[in-house]
Amino acid sequence: MQSQDVAPRPSSSSEPVVDVEQAEAALVEHYPRLVRLAYLVLPPGLGRNRRVLTAHSLTQRALPRGRASASAIPAQPGGRDTDPGYAFLRAAVVRTALEADRPRRRGRWPRRGQLPPLLPQVWGLRLFPRSGGADELALDQRLAALSGPARAAYVLRGLERLPDAAVSQVLSAAGVADPGAALRQADRVPEQYALLDSPEFDPCSLQARPTDLVRRRQHTKAALAAAAALAVCGALVALPGGGWGPDGAAAPAYAQNPSAEAALDPAKLTRAAPSAWRTAARLDFAVWPARGDLTGDTALLRRALAVWARPGGSVHVSATPGTASGGPAGPPQLLYAGDVDNAHVVILYDGLRIVRYAEPRRSTAGAALDFARVDGATGAEASAVVLDRPDGNVRYLTAPWVTKATRRDLMRSTAAPVELDLTDGVTGPLASPAQQTGACTRWNVLQLAGDGGTHVLSDLGELVPAHLTTGRPAAPREASGAAALTAWAPFACSLGAVRGQGVRSVNAWRYAEQPLPDASGPAAWVCTRAETWRGADPRVLAQFRAPGGKFGAVAAKAEDVPACGARDPHVLAGVLWKSPAGSWYLLAAGDKATTSISASGGVRAAGRGNLLAVRAGQGARADLKGTLADGRTLGVLR
């Protein structure tokens, strides 16, 4: 790790002073956020690969060599903003990122931020963040049109939540002559601050692609040929019996072989019979027939397979977490090839993954390749695949056993469903909740009915929608009935917390009902558990809903824990609640297997059963512990 030179200067007793240890602790704790800040402030003209490397370089060089004054650092109450070490690093990152956007002066050495980074370096690869949606692309274009100071002002407002006075202070410390003008220019860009936290602007979560392979091959052709000849001759001389070493009968690297050629041959694509699903033992993607008006377009299918195996630098590639993005091992199955809105779309399946290839109708520029893991999918989980996302809507290709598709607003359980057009398995468009910004006012879901039953699916920004269920984790039920829809309604917006996480299914379980003090009525305790296709990293939320509340409030959350799941369905959570009479209470609830709950720390109390309600002071903190019927201790969800 490199460090930034800070000239020693005296500081008054009122100025916060940052030493190396304090700054290093802040850098380690907040490194991803500081790198994101640098990436957003750097000029987009550098290109995504150089922006990524420069952002990491500038952040690592923000560490001071010795003690430094933090007098130009705005502090705000709460969290990292009260840490002078973090604020010093933030100011240093903004200053050096802005230097990269300033014109070079003739006769003067360029500033460090204007040069390619010495470290880190990655040879032979281009690194860039995962591609976002249309909203993220539009915001990136608007930010690119701003000056460096205006872009920094917008990012400090949105990403750091700084007020304008603090933004002006940071910009002044970074050497901006007119912070007010930068703020006024930033006002021209709509306030889409939530998008700044998207993977589109995350230089710590990267995709890798090769550099210019043709140029590299030209530059190293002679050296590679000599090295290959030397290696082959050495192996033949050293090994007895003319053997080829540890690879045995394997073909040389990059050699043609029948399996590799078959995987890229449109004529070898597998296609299920139109009626295969009627007699199959399992209703899964393997029995989907090939549909669409371009299933006979050999040139389109060849391009889709070739891009899958060797995506070029201009191809936008995305994959759900835990999904391999390599080429097919053998001939995949064709599920769809046709025109959708303004694109040619091909959907393929290789037994483990759904792959979507899309290209504009009139060219191949701007092609996209998306991967989603679907191993073991059956029934509801194999009922729909996203075909397209035009203008904030989403259009699905449904399974052959689906006979009816409707749209429901999950937040309004009593509203009648709206029937969608269903033509050759393709639905009409419906507004996608995965692309909505701002306040959550509705959550559209897809309800499918047919020979496989009735299922409710939610778009979470991926190729395969998540399956929604309700009830005890060991025996969840479909979320299509009136009672299930009513149970989901207050907690629909919480699905936004698991967008883009490779979610397979989400179950909502009302594990307790609690009579509130002061005769305030019954409250509901619900835990939602999002399972992923990769089997790891499930997301669990414990939510509390007071009587008459439109939404549930998140009381606790955890990741990669067995709580609220089929293996270990037990859950315990607590909240501080203010009664209509103005009194504060500590409320806690466990599932029905909880025989007692105790509180320690800021509130000391104990009670039998799975509920606890005791008076507490505003802002009190308590540690909760439960006991299960089998004698085990149940910790609070965290």
HUTA-V139695 format. One record per residue. N is the residue number from 0. RES is the residue in one small letter. PSI is psi as a letter, one per 20 degrees, with the letter a starting at -180 (NA if undefined). NEAR is the number of other ideal C-beta (glycine too) atoms within 10 Angstrom. Layout:
n=N res=RES psi=PSI near=NEAR
n=N res=RES psi=PSI near=NEAR
//
This chain:
n=0 res=m psi=p near=9
n=1 res=q psi=r near=12
n=2 res=s psi=r near=15
n=3 res=q psi=p near=19
n=4 res=d psi=p near=8
n=5 res=v psi=o near=18
n=6 res=a psi=p near=7
n=7 res=p psi=p near=10
n=8 res=r psi=q near=9
n=9 res=p psi=q near=6
n=10 res=s psi=q near=15
n=11 res=s psi=r near=8
n=12 res=s psi=h near=5
n=13 res=s psi=i near=6
n=14 res=e psi=p near=13
n=15 res=p psi=q near=18
n=16 res=v psi=p near=15
n=17 res=v psi=p near=24
n=18 res=d psi=r near=13
n=19 res=v psi=g near=16
n=20 res=e psi=g near=9
n=21 res=q psi=g near=20
n=22 res=a psi=h near=26
n=23 res=e psi=h near=16
n=24 res=a psi=g near=13
n=25 res=a psi=h near=23
n=26 res=l psi=g near=20
n=27 res=v psi=g near=8
n=28 res=e psi=h near=14
n=29 res=h psi=k near=19
n=30 res=y psi=g near=15
n=31 res=p psi=h near=13
n=32 res=r psi=h near=20
n=33 res=l psi=h near=24
n=34 res=v psi=g near=21
n=35 res=r psi=g near=23
n=36 res=l psi=g near=27
n=37 res=a psi=g near=28
n=38 res=y psi=g near=26
n=39 res=l psi=h near=24
n=40 res=v psi=h near=29
n=41 res=l psi=q near=27
n=42 res=p psi=p near=21
n=43 res=p psi=h near=17
n=44 res=g psi=i near=10
n=45 res=l psi=h near=19
n=46 res=g psi=q near=13
n=47 res=r psi=h near=17
n=48 res=n psi=g near=18
n=49 res=r psi=h near=19
n=50 res=r psi=g near=24
n=51 res=v psi=g near=26
n=52 res=l psi=h near=21
n=53 res=t psi=h near=27
n=54 res=a psi=g near=26
n=55 res=h psi=g near=21
n=56 res=s psi=g near=24
n=57 res=l psi=h near=28
n=58 res=t psi=g near=27
n=59 res=q psi=h near=19
n=60 res=r psi=i near=20
n=61 res=a psi=i near=25
n=62 res=l psi=p near=20
n=63 res=p psi=q near=21
n=64 res=r psi=h near=12
n=65 res=g psi=a near=12
n=66 res=r psi=q near=15
n=67 res=a psi=q near=24
n=68 res=s psi=q near=18
n=69 res=a psi=k near=23
n=70 res=s psi=h near=15
n=71 res=a psi=k near=15
n=72 res=i psi=p near=23
n=73 res=p psi=p near=19
n=74 res=a psi=q near=13
n=75 res=q psi=q near=14
n=76 res=p psi=p near=6
n=77 res=g psi=p near=6
n=78 res=g psi=b near=9
n=79 res=r psi=h near=15
n=80 res=d psi=i near=18
n=81 res=t psi=i near=12
n=82 res=d psi=o near=22
n=83 res=p psi=h near=22
n=84 res=g psi=g near=26
n=85 res=y psi=g near=25
n=86 res=a psi=h near=24
n=87 res=f psi=g near=28
n=88 res=l psi=g near=28
n=89 res=r psi=g near=27
n=90 res=a psi=g near=21
n=91 res=a psi=g near=24
n=92 res=v psi=g near=27
n=93 res=v psi=g near=30
n=94 res=r psi=g near=22
n=95 res=t psi=h near=23
n=96 res=a psi=h near=28
n=97 res=l psi=h near=24
n=98 res=e psi=h near=18
n=99 res=a psi=i near=24
n=100 res=d psi=i near=19
n=101 res=r psi=q near=14
n=102 res=p psi=q near=6
n=103 res=r psi=q near=11
n=104 res=r psi=p near=9
n=105 res=r psi=p near=5
n=106 res=g psi=j near=5
n=107 res=r psi=q near=7
n=108 res=w psi=p near=9
n=109 res=p psi=q near=12
n=110 res=r psi=q near=14
n=111 res=r psi=h near=17
n=112 res=g psi=i near=22
n=113 res=q psi=i near=16
n=114 res=l psi=q near=13
n=115 res=p psi=q near=10
n=116 res=p psi=p near=19
n=117 res=l psi=g near=11
n=118 res=l psi=q near=11
n=119 res=p psi=r near=12
n=120 res=q psi=q near=9
n=121 res=v psi=o near=13
n=122 res=w psi=p near=5
n=123 res=g psi=j near=9
n=124 res=l psi=q near=12
n=125 res=r psi=p near=19
n=126 res=l psi=p near=18
n=127 res=f psi=q near=19
n=128 res=p psi=r near=21
n=129 res=r psi=q near=19
n=130 res=s psi=p near=17
n=131 res=g psi=b near=21
n=132 res=g psi=a near=19
n=133 res=a psi=h near=12
n=134 res=d psi=g near=17
n=135 res=e psi=g near=19
n=136 res=l psi=g near=14
n=137 res=a psi=g near=14
n=138 res=l psi=g near=24
n=139 res=d psi=h near=16
n=140 res=q psi=h near=10
n=141 res=r psi=g near=15
n=142 res=l psi=h near=19
n=143 res=a psi=h near=11
n=144 res=a psi=i near=12
n=145 res=l psi=r near=20
n=146 res=s psi=r near=16
n=147 res=g psi=g near=20
n=148 res=p psi=h near=25
n=149 res=a psi=h near=23
n=150 res=r psi=g near=26
n=151 res=a psi=h near=29
n=152 res=a psi=g near=31
n=153 res=y psi=g near=28
n=154 res=v psi=g near=26
n=155 res=l psi=h near=28
n=156 res=r psi=g near=21
n=157 res=g psi=g near=20
n=158 res=l psi=g near=18
n=159 res=e psi=i near=21
n=160 res=r psi=k near=12
n=161 res=l psi=q near=20
n=162 res=p psi=r near=12
n=163 res=d psi=h near=15
n=164 res=a psi=g near=10
n=165 res=a psi=h near=19
n=166 res=v psi=g near=25
n=167 res=s psi=h near=20
n=168 res=q psi=g near=18
n=169 res=v psi=g near=23
n=170 res=l psi=g near=26
n=171 res=s psi=g near=14
n=172 res=a psi=h near=19
n=173 res=a psi=j near=22
n=174 res=g psi=j near=12
n=175 res=v psi=p near=23
n=176 res=a psi=h near=9
n=177 res=d psi=n near=13
n=178 res=p psi=h near=22
n=179 res=g psi=g near=12
n=180 res=a psi=h near=15
n=181 res=a psi=g near=25
n=182 res=l psi=g near=20
n=183 res=r psi=h near=12
n=184 res=q psi=h near=18
n=185 res=a psi=h near=24
n=186 res=d psi=i near=14
n=187 res=r psi=i near=11
n=188 res=v psi=p near=18
n=189 res=p psi=q near=11
n=190 res=e psi=n near=12
n=191 res=q psi=l near=17
n=192 res=y psi=h near=16
n=193 res=a psi=h near=12
n=194 res=l psi=h near=19
n=195 res=l psi=i near=21
n=196 res=d psi=j near=13
n=197 res=s psi=r near=19
n=198 res=p psi=h near=18
n=199 res=e psi=h near=18
n=200 res=f psi=k near=21
n=201 res=d psi=n near=19
n=202 res=p psi=j near=24
n=203 res=c psi=i near=15
n=204 res=s psi=o near=11
n=205 res=l psi=q near=17
n=206 res=q psi=q near=18
n=207 res=a psi=p near=11
n=208 res=r psi=q near=15
n=209 res=p psi=q near=13
n=210 res=t psi=a near=13
n=211 res=d psi=o near=11
n=212 res=l psi=h near=12
n=213 res=v psi=g near=7
n=214 res=r psi=g near=9
n=215 res=r psi=h near=13
n=216 res=r psi=h near=10
n=217 res=q psi=g near=10
n=218 res=h psi=h near=11
n=219 res=t psi=j near=11
n=220 res=k psi=g near=10
n=221 res=a psi=g near=9
n=222 res=a psi=g near=9
n=223 res=l psi=g near=12
n=224 res=a psi=g near=10
n=225 res=a psi=g near=10
n=226 res=a psi=h near=11
n=227 res=a psi=g near=12
n=228 res=a psi=g near=10
n=229 res=l psi=g near=10
n=230 res=a psi=g near=11
n=231 res=v psi=g near=12
n=232 res=c psi=g near=10
n=233 res=g psi=h near=10
n=234 res=a psi=g near=13
n=235 res=l psi=h near=12
n=236 res=v psi=h near=7
n=237 res=a psi=h near=9
n=238 res=l psi=p near=11
n=239 res=p psi=q near=5
n=240 res=g psi=j near=4
n=241 res=g psi=k near=7
n=242 res=g psi=r near=13
n=243 res=w psi=k near=13
n=244 res=g psi=b near=11
n=245 res=p psi=h near=6
n=246 res=d psi=i near=10
n=247 res=g psi=c near=7
n=248 res=a psi=j near=6
n=249 res=a psi=q near=11
n=250 res=a psi=q near=11
n=251 res=p psi=q near=10
n=252 res=a psi=p near=7
n=253 res=y psi=j near=6
n=254 res=a psi=q near=8
n=255 res=q psi=q near=7
n=256 res=n psi=q near=10
n=257 res=p psi=h near=8
n=258 res=s psi=g near=11
n=259 res=a psi=h near=17
n=260 res=e psi=h near=10
n=261 res=a psi=h near=14
n=262 res=a psi=h near=19
n=263 res=l psi=j near=18
n=264 res=d psi=o near=15
n=265 res=p psi=h near=19
n=266 res=a psi=i near=9
n=267 res=k psi=i near=13
n=268 res=l psi=p near=21
n=269 res=t psi=q near=14
n=270 res=r psi=p near=13
n=271 res=a psi=q near=19
n=272 res=a psi=q near=11
n=273 res=p psi=h near=13
n=274 res=s psi=j near=11
n=275 res=a psi=h near=14
n=276 res=w psi=h near=20
n=277 res=r psi=h near=12
n=278 res=t psi=j near=8
n=279 res=a psi=q near=13
n=280 res=a psi=h near=6
n=281 res=r psi=p near=12
n=282 res=l psi=n near=24
n=283 res=d psi=a near=20
n=284 res=f psi=h near=24
n=285 res=a psi=i near=18
n=286 res=v psi=j near=22
n=287 res=w psi=p near=27
n=288 res=p psi=r near=19
n=289 res=a psi=p near=20
n=290 res=r psi=r near=20
n=291 res=g psi=r near=23
n=292 res=d psi=j near=11
n=293 res=l psi=k near=16
n=294 res=t psi=i near=18
n=295 res=g psi=j near=11
n=296 res=d psi=n near=17
n=297 res=t psi=h near=12
n=298 res=a psi=g near=9
n=299 res=l psi=g near=20
n=300 res=l psi=h near=22
n=301 res=r psi=g near=14
n=302 res=r psi=g near=18
n=303 res=a psi=g near=29
n=304 res=l psi=h near=25
n=305 res=a psi=g near=15
n=306 res=v psi=h near=21
n=307 res=w psi=g near=25
n=308 res=a psi=h near=13
n=309 res=r psi=m near=12
n=310 res=p psi=p near=19
n=311 res=g psi=r near=14
n=312 res=g psi=h near=12
n=313 res=s psi=i near=10
n=314 res=v psi=p near=19
n=315 res=h psi=o near=16
n=316 res=v psi=p near=19
n=317 res=s psi=q near=22
n=318 res=a psi=q near=20
n=319 res=t psi=q near=25
n=320 res=p psi=p near=17
n=321 res=g psi=j near=14
n=322 res=t psi=p near=22
n=323 res=a psi=q near=10
n=324 res=s psi=k near=15
n=325 res=g psi=r near=9
n=326 res=g psi=r near=18
n=327 res=p psi=q near=22
n=328 res=a psi=h near=12
n=329 res=g psi=a near=12
n=330 res=p psi=o near=19
n=331 res=p psi=r near=22
n=332 res=q psi=p near=20
n=333 res=l psi=p near=24
n=334 res=l psi=h near=26
n=335 res=y psi=q near=25
n=336 res=a psi=o near=24
n=337 res=g psi=r near=21
n=338 res=d psi=p near=12
n=339 res=v psi=o near=17
n=340 res=d psi=d near=15
n=341 res=n psi=k near=11
n=342 res=a psi=q near=18
n=343 res=h psi=p near=22
n=344 res=v psi=p near=24
n=345 res=v psi=p near=27
n=346 res=i psi=p near=27
n=347 res=l psi=q near=24
n=348 res=y psi=p near=24
n=349 res=d psi=j near=19
n=350 res=g psi=h near=14
n=351 res=l psi=h near=16
n=352 res=r psi=q near=25
n=353 res=i psi=p near=25
n=354 res=v psi=p near=25
n=355 res=r psi=p near=23
n=356 res=y psi=p near=25
n=357 res=a psi=q near=22
n=358 res=e psi=q near=21
n=359 res=p psi=q near=13
n=360 res=r psi=h near=10
n=361 res=r psi=i near=8
n=362 res=s psi=r near=8
n=363 res=t psi=j near=14
n=364 res=a psi=p near=9
n=365 res=g psi=k near=12
n=366 res=a psi=q near=21
n=367 res=a psi=q near=18
n=368 res=l psi=p near=21
n=369 res=d psi=q near=22
n=370 res=f psi=q near=21
n=371 res=a psi=p near=20
n=372 res=r psi=p near=24
n=373 res=v psi=k near=24
n=374 res=d psi=p near=11
n=375 res=g psi=j near=12
n=376 res=a psi=p near=23
n=377 res=t psi=q near=14
n=378 res=g psi=c near=16
n=379 res=a psi=h near=25
n=380 res=e psi=i near=21
n=381 res=a psi=k near=24
n=382 res=s psi=i near=27
n=383 res=a psi=q near=25
n=384 res=v psi=q near=23
n=385 res=v psi=p near=23
n=386 res=l psi=g near=26
n=387 res=d psi=q near=18
n=388 res=r psi=m near=19
n=389 res=p psi=p near=15
n=390 res=d psi=l near=10
n=391 res=g psi=j near=15
n=392 res=n psi=r near=16
n=393 res=v psi=q near=23
n=394 res=r psi=p near=20
n=395 res=y psi=q near=27
n=396 res=l psi=p near=24
n=397 res=t psi=r near=25
n=398 res=a psi=q near=24
n=399 res=p psi=i near=21
n=400 res=w psi=i near=20
n=401 res=v psi=p near=20
n=402 res=t psi=i near=12
n=403 res=k psi=p near=14
n=404 res=a psi=p near=25
n=405 res=t psi=q near=19
n=406 res=r psi=p near=17
n=407 res=r psi=q near=21
n=408 res=d psi=o near=19
n=409 res=l psi=h near=24
n=410 res=m psi=i near=22
n=411 res=r psi=n near=13
n=412 res=s psi=h near=17
n=413 res=t psi=i near=8
n=414 res=a psi=q near=13
n=415 res=a psi=q near=8
n=416 res=p psi=q near=16
n=417 res=v psi=p near=13
n=418 res=e psi=p near=12
n=419 res=l psi=q near=20
n=420 res=d psi=q near=10
n=421 res=l psi=o near=18
n=422 res=t psi=o near=8
n=423 res=d psi=k near=13
n=424 res=g psi=i near=21
n=425 res=v psi=p near=20
n=426 res=t psi=r near=22
n=427 res=g psi=r near=15
n=428 res=p psi=q near=19
n=429 res=l psi=q near=20
n=430 res=a psi=p near=16
n=431 res=s psi=p near=23
n=432 res=p psi=i near=24
n=433 res=a psi=i near=21
n=434 res=q psi=j near=17
n=435 res=q psi=q near=17
n=436 res=t psi=r near=14
n=437 res=g psi=b near=8
n=438 res=a psi=q near=6
n=439 res=c psi=o near=15
n=440 res=t psi=i near=9
n=441 res=r psi=r near=14
n=442 res=w psi=n near=24
n=443 res=n psi=p near=21
n=444 res=v psi=r near=27
n=445 res=l psi=p near=24
n=446 res=q psi=p near=23
n=447 res=l psi=q near=27
n=448 res=a psi=q near=16
n=449 res=g psi=b near=18
n=450 res=d psi=h near=12
n=451 res=g psi=j near=19
n=452 res=g psi=a near=14
n=453 res=t psi=p near=15
n=454 res=h psi=q near=24
n=455 res=v psi=p near=25
n=456 res=l psi=q near=23
n=457 res=s psi=p near=25
n=458 res=d psi=p near=27
n=459 res=l psi=k near=23
n=460 res=g psi=j near=24
n=461 res=e psi=r near=25
n=462 res=l psi=h near=23
n=463 res=v psi=p near=26
n=464 res=p psi=q near=27
n=465 res=a psi=q near=27
n=466 res=h psi=p near=25
n=467 res=l psi=p near=28
n=468 res=t psi=r near=23
n=469 res=t psi=r near=24
n=470 res=g psi=a near=17
n=471 res=r psi=q near=16
n=472 res=p psi=h near=23
n=473 res=a psi=h near=10
n=474 res=a psi=m near=8
n=475 res=p psi=q near=20
n=476 res=r psi=r near=13
n=477 res=e psi=q near=18
n=478 res=a psi=k near=28
n=479 res=s psi=i near=21
n=480 res=g psi=r near=13
n=481 res=a psi=g near=9
n=482 res=a psi=h near=12
n=483 res=a psi=g near=20
n=484 res=l psi=h near=25
n=485 res=t psi=h near=12
n=486 res=a psi=h near=19
n=487 res=w psi=h near=26
n=488 res=a psi=g near=20
n=489 res=p psi=i near=21
n=490 res=f psi=j near=24
n=491 res=a psi=g near=25
n=492 res=c psi=i near=19
n=493 res=s psi=i near=24
n=494 res=l psi=h near=26
n=495 res=g psi=h near=15
n=496 res=a psi=i near=14
n=497 res=v psi=j near=22
n=498 res=r psi=p near=17
n=499 res=g psi=k near=17
n=500 res=q psi=j near=22
n=501 res=g psi=l near=23
n=502 res=v psi=p near=26
n=503 res=r psi=g near=21
n=504 res=s psi=q near=19
n=505 res=v psi=p near=26
n=506 res=n psi=p near=22
n=507 res=a psi=p near=27
n=508 res=w psi=o near=23
n=509 res=r psi=n near=16
n=510 res=y psi=i near=24
n=511 res=a psi=q near=23
n=512 res=e psi=p near=11
n=513 res=q psi=p near=20
n=514 res=p psi=p near=11
n=515 res=l psi=q near=17
n=516 res=p psi=r near=15
n=517 res=d psi=k near=11
n=518 res=a psi=l near=9
n=519 res=s psi=j near=16
n=520 res=g psi=r near=12
n=521 res=p psi=q near=11
n=522 res=a psi=q near=22
n=523 res=a psi=p near=20
n=524 res=w psi=p near=28
n=525 res=v psi=p near=24
n=526 res=c psi=p near=29
n=527 res=t psi=p near=25
n=528 res=r psi=p near=26
n=529 res=a psi=o near=23
n=530 res=e psi=q near=22
n=531 res=t psi=r near=21
n=532 res=w psi=h near=26
n=533 res=r psi=i near=16
n=534 res=g psi=i near=12
n=535 res=a psi=r near=12
n=536 res=d psi=l near=15
n=537 res=p psi=q near=24
n=538 res=r psi=p near=20
n=539 res=v psi=p near=21
n=540 res=l psi=p near=25
n=541 res=a psi=p near=27
n=542 res=q psi=q near=23
n=543 res=f psi=p near=22
n=544 res=r psi=o near=19
n=545 res=a psi=q near=20
n=546 res=p psi=p near=11
n=547 res=g psi=i near=7
n=548 res=g psi=p near=12
n=549 res=k psi=h near=9
n=550 res=f psi=q near=15
n=551 res=g psi=q near=24
n=552 res=a psi=p near=13
n=553 res=v psi=o near=16
n=554 res=a psi=h near=23
n=555 res=a psi=q near=20
n=556 res=k psi=q near=18
n=557 res=a psi=r near=20
n=558 res=e psi=q near=11
n=559 res=d psi=l near=10
n=560 res=v psi=q near=17
n=561 res=p psi=i near=15
n=562 res=a psi=q near=25
n=563 res=c psi=j near=27
n=564 res=g psi=r near=19
n=565 res=a psi=h near=14
n=566 res=r psi=h near=8
n=567 res=d psi=n near=13
n=568 res=p psi=i near=19
n=569 res=h psi=q near=23
n=570 res=v psi=q near=30
n=571 res=l psi=p near=29
n=572 res=a psi=r near=28
n=573 res=g psi=q near=26
n=574 res=v psi=q near=19
n=575 res=l psi=p near=18
n=576 res=w psi=p near=21
n=577 res=k psi=p near=11
n=578 res=s psi=r near=15
n=579 res=p psi=h near=12
n=580 res=a psi=i near=9
n=581 res=g psi=j near=7
n=582 res=s psi=q near=13
n=583 res=w psi=q near=14
n=584 res=y psi=q near=21
n=585 res=l psi=o near=22
n=586 res=l psi=p near=22
n=587 res=a psi=q near=30
n=588 res=a psi=p near=28
n=589 res=g psi=r near=28
n=590 res=d psi=r near=22
n=591 res=k psi=i near=13
n=592 res=a psi=i near=17
n=593 res=t psi=p near=24
n=594 res=t psi=i near=16
n=595 res=s psi=q near=16
n=596 res=i psi=p near=25
n=597 res=s psi=q near=16
n=598 res=a psi=q near=22
n=599 res=s psi=r near=12
n=600 res=g psi=c near=10
n=601 res=g psi=h near=14
n=602 res=v psi=p near=21
n=603 res=r psi=o near=11
n=604 res=a psi=r near=17
n=605 res=a psi=q near=12
n=606 res=g psi=q near=14
n=607 res=r psi=q near=11
n=608 res=g psi=a near=12
n=609 res=n psi=j near=24
n=610 res=l psi=q near=18
n=611 res=l psi=p near=27
n=612 res=a psi=o near=20
n=613 res=v psi=q near=16
n=614 res=r psi=q near=13
n=615 res=a psi=q near=21
n=616 res=g psi=q near=11
n=617 res=q psi=p near=8
n=618 res=g psi=j near=8
n=619 res=a psi=q near=15
n=620 res=r psi=p near=11
n=621 res=a psi=q near=20
n=622 res=d psi=p near=14
n=623 res=l psi=q near=25
n=624 res=k psi=p near=16
n=625 res=g psi=r near=24
n=626 res=t psi=p near=17
n=627 res=l psi=r near=17
n=628 res=a psi=h near=10
n=629 res=d psi=j near=7
n=630 res=g psi=i near=7
n=631 res=r psi=q near=11
n=632 res=t psi=p near=9
n=633 res=l psi=o near=23
n=634 res=g psi=q near=13
n=635 res=v psi=q near=22
n=636 res=l psi=p near=22
n=637 res=r psi=NA near=12
//
